[in-house]
Amino acid sequence: MTIRSVLALTDFSAQGEQALDRAALVAVEHCAQLRIMYFVDVPNPNLRDPFERLAQRAQQLARRHGISV
């Protein structure tokens, strides 16, 4: 079985950030594309633009791990 893509969810909590990092490592192991998604049950009023933050995090992961995010 070939893994072509890995999906990781984050809410930008410490655990969510760890999930992104672990998913990136799995994507590297399998030469797969990493897809990341922001999800929360209750929006954080202190987070102005979660989708901009998600885009920045995608760029960081792509540079750090040399994968497509």
Biopython code that builds the backbone (N, CA, C, O; Angstrom):
import numpy as np
from Bio.PDB.StructureBuilder import StructureBuilder

atoms = [
    (1, "MET", "N", (0.843, -1.177, 0.000)),
    (1, "MET", "CA", (0.000, 0.000, 0.000)),
    (1, "MET", "C", (0.892, 1.245, 0.000)),
    (1, "MET", "O", (1.832, 1.352, 0.788)),
    (2, "THR", "N", (0.583, 2.165, -0.884)),
    (2, "THR", "CA", (1.351, 3.397, -1.016)),
    (2, "THR", "C", (0.570, 4.556, -0.407)),
    (2, "THR", "O", (-0.613, 4.743, -0.691)),
    (3, "ILE", "N", (1.243, 5.319, 0.423)),
    (3, "ILE", "CA", (0.632, 6.528, 0.985)),
    (3, "ILE", "C", (1.028, 7.693, 0.094)),
    (3, "ILE", "O", (2.216, 7.973, -0.070)),
    (4, "ARG", "N", (0.055, 8.367, -0.478)),
    (4, "ARG", "CA", (0.327, 9.487, -1.379)),
    (4, "ARG", "C", (0.171, 10.837, -0.702)),
    (4, "ARG", "O", (0.814, 11.814, -1.085)),
    (5, "SER", "N", (-0.691, 10.884, 0.312)),
    (5, "SER", "CA", (-0.864, 12.142, 1.035)),
    (5, "SER", "C", (-1.197, 11.851, 2.492)),
    (5, "SER", "O", (-1.752, 10.807, 2.835)),
    (6, "VAL", "N", (-0.836, 12.814, 3.335)),
    (6, "VAL", "CA", (-1.082, 12.736, 4.765)),
    (6, "VAL", "C", (-1.861, 13.990, 5.140)),
    (6, "VAL", "O", (-1.485, 15.095, 4.750)),
    (7, "LEU", "N", (-2.940, 13.825, 5.889)),
    (7, "LEU", "CA", (-3.755, 14.948, 6.335)),
    (7, "LEU", "C", (-3.557, 15.132, 7.831)),
    (7, "LEU", "O", (-3.661, 14.177, 8.601)),
    (8, "ALA", "N", (-3.272, 16.364, 8.240)),
    (8, "ALA", "CA", (-3.117, 16.685, 9.654)),
    (8, "ALA", "C", (-3.993, 17.875, 10.006)),
    (8, "ALA", "O", (-4.049, 18.857, 9.266)),
    (9, "LEU", "N", (-4.670, 17.782, 11.132)),
    (9, "LEU", "CA", (-5.502, 18.872, 11.632)),
    (9, "LEU", "C", (-4.780, 19.580, 12.764)),
    (9, "LEU", "O", (-4.053, 18.953, 13.534)),
    (10, "THR", "N", (-4.980, 20.889, 12.863)),
    (10, "THR", "CA", (-4.427, 21.646, 13.973)),
    (10, "THR", "C", (-5.410, 22.699, 14.432)),
    (10, "THR", "O", (-6.231, 23.200, 13.664)),
    (11, "ASP", "N", (-5.300, 23.018, 15.706)),
    (11, "ASP", "CA", (-6.023, 24.158, 16.270)),
    (11, "ASP", "C", (-5.011, 25.164, 16.814)),
    (11, "ASP", "O", (-5.373, 26.117, 17.504)),
    (12, "PHE", "N", (-3.736, 24.934, 16.491)),
    (12, "PHE", "CA", (-2.583, 25.742, 16.905)),
    (12, "PHE", "C", (-2.270, 25.626, 18.393)),
    (12, "PHE", "O", (-1.513, 26.434, 18.933)),
    (13, "SER", "N", (-2.845, 24.631, 19.055)),
    (13, "SER", "CA", (-2.445, 24.330, 20.426)),
    (13, "SER", "C", (-1.098, 23.607, 20.360)),
    (13, "SER", "O", (-0.625, 23.269, 19.275)),
    (14, "ALA", "N", (-0.490, 23.375, 21.506)),
    (14, "ALA", "CA", (0.784, 22.641, 21.534)),
    (14, "ALA", "C", (0.619, 21.253, 20.925)),
    (14, "ALA", "O", (1.480, 20.796, 20.173)),
    (15, "GLN", "N", (-0.481, 20.585, 21.248)),
    (15, "GLN", "CA", (-0.730, 19.252, 20.690)),
    (15, "GLN", "C", (-0.974, 19.312, 19.183)),
    (15, "GLN", "O", (-0.539, 18.434, 18.438)),
    (16, "GLY", "N", (-1.665, 20.342, 18.752)),
    (16, "GLY", "CA", (-1.909, 20.516, 17.322)),
    (16, "GLY", "C", (-0.625, 20.745, 16.551)),
    (16, "GLY", "O", (-0.456, 20.222, 15.450)),
    (17, "GLU", "N", (0.274, 21.518, 17.121)),
    (17, "GLU", "CA", (1.569, 21.767, 16.485)),
    (17, "GLU", "C", (2.398, 20.485, 16.431)),
    (17, "GLU", "O", (3.080, 20.224, 15.440)),
    (18, "GLN", "N", (2.339, 19.691, 17.490)),
    (18, "GLN", "CA", (3.048, 18.411, 17.496)),
    (18, "GLN", "C", (2.483, 17.478, 16.427)),
    (18, "GLN", "O", (3.224, 16.734, 15.786)),
    (19, "ALA", "N", (1.172, 17.525, 16.244)),
    (19, "ALA", "CA", (0.545, 16.698, 15.214)),
    (19, "ALA", "C", (1.043, 17.084, 13.828)),
    (19, "ALA", "O", (1.285, 16.211, 12.995)),
    (20, "LEU", "N", (1.199, 18.380, 13.569)),
    (20, "LEU", "CA", (1.715, 18.820, 12.272)),
    (20, "LEU", "C", (3.144, 18.329, 12.055)),
    (20, "LEU", "O", (3.489, 17.849, 10.975)),
    (21, "ASP", "N", (3.964, 18.455, 13.088)),
    (21, "ASP", "CA", (5.353, 18.010, 12.962)),
    (21, "ASP", "C", (5.444, 16.500, 12.729)),
    (21, "ASP", "O", (6.229, 16.043, 11.898)),
    (22, "ARG", "N", (4.650, 15.740, 13.454)),
    (22, "ARG", "CA", (4.661, 14.280, 13.280)),
    (22, "ARG", "C", (4.138, 13.896, 11.902)),
    (22, "ARG", "O", (4.688, 13.002, 11.259)),
    (23, "ALA", "N", (3.101, 14.550, 11.451)),
    (23, "ALA", "CA", (2.551, 14.268, 10.124)),
    (23, "ALA", "C", (3.578, 14.581, 9.040)),
    (23, "ALA", "O", (3.668, 13.865, 8.043)),
    (24, "ALA", "N", (4.346, 15.640, 9.229)),
    (24, "ALA", "CA", (5.396, 15.977, 8.267)),
    (24, "ALA", "C", (6.434, 14.864, 8.201)),
    (24, "ALA", "O", (6.896, 14.509, 7.117)),
    (25, "LEU", "N", (6.799, 14.314, 9.348)),
    (25, "LEU", "CA", (7.768, 13.209, 9.367)),
    (25, "LEU", "C", (7.216, 11.975, 8.651)),
    (25, "LEU", "O", (7.947, 11.292, 7.934)),
    (26, "VAL", "N", (5.937, 11.693, 8.844)),
    (26, "VAL", "CA", (5.311, 10.567, 8.143)),
    (26, "VAL", "C", (5.309, 10.823, 6.637)),
    (26, "VAL", "O", (5.586, 9.917, 5.851)),
    (27, "ALA", "N", (5.000, 12.045, 6.238)),
    (27, "ALA", "CA", (5.004, 12.395, 4.810)),
    (27, "ALA", "C", (6.399, 12.218, 4.217)),
    (27, "ALA", "O", (6.543, 11.717, 3.102)),
    (28, "VAL", "N", (7.422, 12.627, 4.957)),
    (28, "VAL", "CA", (8.801, 12.455, 4.478)),
    (28, "VAL", "C", (9.112, 10.974, 4.296)),
    (28, "VAL", "O", (9.668, 10.580, 3.272)),
    (29, "GLU", "N", (8.760, 10.157, 5.276)),
    (29, "GLU", "CA", (9.030, 8.717, 5.221)),
    (29, "GLU", "C", (8.423, 8.060, 3.994)),
    (29, "GLU", "O", (8.990, 7.118, 3.440)),
    (30, "HIS", "N", (7.267, 8.559, 3.570)),
    (30, "HIS", "CA", (6.531, 7.937, 2.472)),
    (30, "HIS", "C", (6.588, 8.741, 1.176)),
    (30, "HIS", "O", (5.895, 8.416, 0.212)),
    (31, "CYS", "N", (7.413, 9.789, 1.150)),
    (31, "CYS", "CA", (7.491, 10.668, -0.027)),
    (31, "CYS", "C", (6.087, 11.118, -0.443)),
    (31, "CYS", "O", (5.738, 11.110, -1.624)),
    (32, "ALA", "N", (5.308, 11.503, 0.540)),
    (32, "ALA", "CA", (3.911, 11.875, 0.316)),
    (32, "ALA", "C", (3.724, 13.382, 0.463)),
    (32, "ALA", "O", (4.563, 14.079, 1.034)),
    (33, "GLN", "N", (2.622, 13.856, -0.058)),
    (33, "GLN", "CA", (2.244, 15.260, 0.106)),
    (33, "GLN", "C", (1.592, 15.417, 1.476)),
    (33, "GLN", "O", (0.831, 14.553, 1.912)),
    (34, "LEU", "N", (1.891, 16.515, 2.146)),
    (34, "LEU", "CA", (1.261, 16.814, 3.425)),
    (34, "LEU", "C", (0.163, 17.840, 3.210)),
    (34, "LEU", "O", (0.388, 18.887, 2.603)),
    (35, "ARG", "N", (-1.014, 17.535, 3.708)),
    (35, "ARG", "CA", (-2.142, 18.469, 3.658)),
    (35, "ARG", "C", (-2.462, 18.842, 5.097)),
    (35, "ARG", "O", (-2.587, 17.974, 5.961)),
    (36, "ILE", "N", (-2.593, 20.131, 5.345)),
    (36, "ILE", "CA", (-2.900, 20.565, 6.697)),
    (36, "ILE", "C", (-4.188, 21.365, 6.713)),
    (36, "ILE", "O", (-4.534, 22.050, 5.751)),
    (37, "MET", "N", (-4.887, 21.259, 7.831)),
    (37, "MET", "CA", (-6.198, 21.884, 7.942)),
    (37, "MET", "C", (-6.365, 22.451, 9.347)),
    (37, "MET", "O", (-5.932, 21.847, 10.329)),
    (38, "TYR", "N", (-6.990, 23.602, 9.427)),
    (38, "TYR", "CA", (-7.299, 24.234, 10.705)),
    (38, "TYR", "C", (-8.730, 23.883, 11.086)),
    (38, "TYR", "O", (-9.645, 23.995, 10.271)),
    (39, "PHE", "N", (-8.916, 23.457, 12.338)),
    (39, "PHE", "CA", (-10.256, 23.130, 12.800)),
    (39, "PHE", "C", (-10.348, 23.367, 14.304)),
    (39, "PHE", "O", (-9.447, 22.996, 15.055)),
    (40, "VAL", "N", (-11.439, 23.985, 14.734)),
    (40, "VAL", "CA", (-11.749, 24.148, 16.161)),
    (40, "VAL", "C", (-13.255, 24.027, 16.347)),
    (40, "VAL", "O", (-14.035, 24.314, 15.439)),
    (41, "ASP", "N", (-13.642, 23.599, 17.533)),
    (41, "ASP", "CA", (-15.067, 23.589, 17.880)),
    (41, "ASP", "C", (-15.544, 24.995, 18.219)),
    (41, "ASP", "O", (-16.632, 25.412, 17.819)),
    (42, "VAL", "N", (-14.707, 25.721, 18.968)),
    (42, "VAL", "CA", (-15.043, 27.080, 19.393)),
    (42, "VAL", "C", (-13.920, 28.005, 18.929)),
    (42, "VAL", "O", (-12.777, 27.824, 19.347)),
    (43, "PRO", "N", (-14.210, 28.986, 18.081)),
    (43, "PRO", "CA", (-13.170, 29.892, 17.576)),
    (43, "PRO", "C", (-12.449, 30.629, 18.702)),
    (43, "PRO", "O", (-13.049, 31.001, 19.711)),
    (44, "ASN", "N", (-11.164, 30.828, 18.505)),
    (44, "ASN", "CA", (-10.338, 31.573, 19.453)),
    (44, "ASN", "C", (-10.374, 33.046, 19.055)),
    (44, "ASN", "O", (-9.896, 33.397, 17.976)),
    (45, "PRO", "N", (-10.930, 33.913, 19.899)),
    (45, "PRO", "CA", (-11.026, 35.334, 19.539)),
    (45, "PRO", "C", (-9.659, 36.022, 19.451)),
    (45, "PRO", "O", (-9.546, 37.087, 18.843)),
    (46, "ASN", "N", (-8.629, 35.432, 20.046)),
    (46, "ASN", "CA", (-7.282, 36.008, 20.000)),
    (46, "ASN", "C", (-6.545, 35.679, 18.707)),
    (46, "ASN", "O", (-5.490, 36.252, 18.434)),
    (47, "LEU", "N", (-7.085, 34.775, 17.920)),
    (47, "LEU", "CA", (-6.451, 34.368, 16.665)),
    (47, "LEU", "C", (-7.112, 35.135, 15.527)),
    (47, "LEU", "O", (-8.205, 34.786, 15.081)),
    (48, "ARG", "N", (-6.430, 36.191, 15.060)),
    (48, "ARG", "CA", (-7.038, 37.095, 14.073)),
    (48, "ARG", "C", (-7.302, 36.433, 12.726)),
    (48, "ARG", "O", (-8.411, 36.522, 12.200)),
    (49, "ASP", "N", (-6.298, 35.774, 12.166)),
    (49, "ASP", "CA", (-6.453, 35.171, 10.842)),
    (49, "ASP", "C", (-5.848, 33.768, 10.843)),
    (49, "ASP", "O", (-4.685, 33.593, 10.478)),
    (50, "PRO", "N", (-6.628, 32.777, 11.248)),
    (50, "PRO", "CA", (-6.083, 31.423, 11.331)),
    (50, "PRO", "C", (-5.619, 30.874, 9.988)),
    (50, "PRO", "O", (-4.708, 30.048, 9.941)),
    (51, "PHE", "N", (-6.226, 31.317, 8.910)),
    (51, "PHE", "CA", (-5.852, 30.775, 7.609)),
    (51, "PHE", "C", (-4.525, 31.346, 7.123)),
    (51, "PHE", "O", (-3.784, 30.668, 6.411)),
    (52, "GLU", "N", (-4.221, 32.574, 7.498)),
    (52, "GLU", "CA", (-2.904, 33.134, 7.202)),
    (52, "GLU", "C", (-1.839, 32.399, 8.016)),
    (52, "GLU", "O", (-0.763, 32.082, 7.510)),
    (53, "ARG", "N", (-2.150, 32.141, 9.260)),
    (53, "ARG", "CA", (-1.215, 31.392, 10.109)),
    (53, "ARG", "C", (-1.005, 29.985, 9.556)),
    (53, "ARG", "O", (0.112, 29.468, 9.584)),
    (54, "LEU", "N", (-2.062, 29.373, 9.059)),
    (54, "LEU", "CA", (-1.955, 28.039, 8.470)),
    (54, "LEU", "C", (-1.050, 28.072, 7.242)),
    (54, "LEU", "O", (-0.231, 27.174, 7.047)),
    (55, "ALA", "N", (-1.195, 29.103, 6.418)),
    (55, "ALA", "CA", (-0.352, 29.242, 5.227)),
    (55, "ALA", "C", (1.117, 29.412, 5.623)),
    (55, "ALA", "O", (2.001, 28.832, 4.994)),
    (56, "GLN", "N", (1.374, 30.199, 6.654)),
    (56, "GLN", "CA", (2.751, 30.384, 7.126)),
    (56, "GLN", "C", (3.323, 29.077, 7.656)),
    (56, "GLN", "O", (4.481, 28.745, 7.402)),
    (57, "ARG", "N", (2.503, 28.342, 8.391)),
    (57, "ARG", "CA", (2.953, 27.060, 8.945)),
    (57, "ARG", "C", (3.238, 26.066, 7.818)),
    (57, "ARG", "O", (4.179, 25.277, 7.909)),
    (58, "ALA", "N", (2.439, 26.101, 6.773)),
    (58, "ALA", "CA", (2.663, 25.219, 5.617)),
    (58, "ALA", "C", (4.015, 25.521, 4.981)),
    (58, "ALA", "O", (4.762, 24.603, 4.642)),
    (59, "GLN", "N", (4.326, 26.785, 4.821)),
    (59, "GLN", "CA", (5.618, 27.168, 4.241)),
    (59, "GLN", "C", (6.769, 26.702, 5.122)),
    (59, "GLN", "O", (7.777, 26.207, 4.618)),
    (60, "GLN", "N", (6.626, 26.858, 6.435)),
    (60, "GLN", "CA", (7.674, 26.418, 7.353)),
    (60, "GLN", "C", (7.911, 24.921, 7.250)),
    (60, "GLN", "O", (9.053, 24.468, 7.180)),
    (61, "LEU", "N", (6.831, 24.158, 7.241)),
    (61, "LEU", "CA", (6.960, 22.703, 7.168)),
    (61, "LEU", "C", (7.566, 22.268, 5.838)),
    (61, "LEU", "O", (8.394, 21.358, 5.797)),
    (62, "ALA", "N", (7.158, 22.911, 4.759)),
    (62, "ALA", "CA", (7.693, 22.563, 3.445)),
    (62, "ALA", "C", (9.197, 22.819, 3.387)),
    (62, "ALA", "O", (9.950, 21.986, 2.884)),
    (63, "ARG", "N", (9.632, 23.964, 3.896)),
    (63, "ARG", "CA", (11.077, 24.292, 3.897)),
    (63, "ARG", "C", (11.853, 23.332, 4.807)),
    (63, "ARG", "O", (12.885, 22.789, 4.413)),
    (64, "ARG", "N", (11.353, 23.135, 6.002)),
    (64, "ARG", "CA", (12.068, 22.328, 6.991)),
    (64, "ARG", "C", (12.226, 20.874, 6.565)),
    (64, "ARG", "O", (13.267, 20.258, 6.794)),
    (65, "HIS", "N", (11.182, 20.334, 5.942)),
    (65, "HIS", "CA", (11.180, 18.897, 5.628)),
    (65, "HIS", "C", (11.364, 18.589, 4.138)),
    (65, "HIS", "O", (11.499, 17.425, 3.761)),
    (66, "GLY", "N", (11.370, 19.615, 3.298)),
    (66, "GLY", "CA", (11.558, 19.389, 1.870)),
    (66, "GLY", "C", (10.414, 18.610, 1.240)),
    (66, "GLY", "O", (10.634, 17.738, 0.400)),
    (67, "ILE", "N", (9.194, 18.927, 1.650)),
    (67, "ILE", "CA", (8.015, 18.232, 1.138)),
    (67, "ILE", "C", (7.018, 19.237, 0.587)),
    (67, "ILE", "O", (7.129, 20.442, 0.811)),
    (68, "SER", "N", (6.052, 18.716, -0.132)),
    (68, "SER", "CA", (4.972, 19.534, -0.653)),
    (68, "SER", "C", (3.877, 19.615, 0.411)),
    (68, "SER", "O", (3.380, 18.594, 0.888)),
    (69, "VAL", "N", (3.509, 20.852, 0.776)),
    (69, "VAL", "CA", (2.470, 21.057, 1.788)),
    (69, "VAL", "C", (1.399, 21.942, 1.186)),
    (69, "VAL", "O", (0.412, 22.258, 1.851)),
]
sb = StructureBuilder()
sb.init_structure("model")
sb.init_model(0)
sb.init_chain("A")
sb.init_seg("    ")
for serial, (resi, resn, name, xyz) in enumerate(atoms, 1):
    if name == "N":
        sb.init_residue(resn, " ", resi, " ")
    sb.init_atom(name, np.array(xyz, "f"), 0.0, 1.0, " ", f" {name:<3s}", serial, name[0])
structure = sb.get_structure()
